[in-house]
Amino acid sequence: MKPRANCACVGSPAAIAPRWEGSLGHAQAIRIDRRTGSFEGGADPRGDGAAMKF
């Protein structure tokens, strides 16, 4: 099933955005490995965000 159809199945509205839209797609994430206590982070280089641990 395609992502847009998946969204519709759960009742979320979905719209197709252009290939790159400045207001969408800026993602940051931090993953915590609870077994080792380590952190991994990443940020979309096209945006001005950062993944940080304080």
GISUL-V338627 format. One record per backbone hydrogen bond with DSSP energy under -1.0 kcal/mol. NH is the residue of the N-H (numbers start at 1). CO is the residue of the C=O. If there is no record, write none. Layout:
NH,CO
NH,CO
//
This chain:
6,2
7,3
8,4
9,5
10,6
11,8
12,7
24,21
29,42
31,40
33,38
34,32
37,33
40,31
42,29
44,27
47,44
//
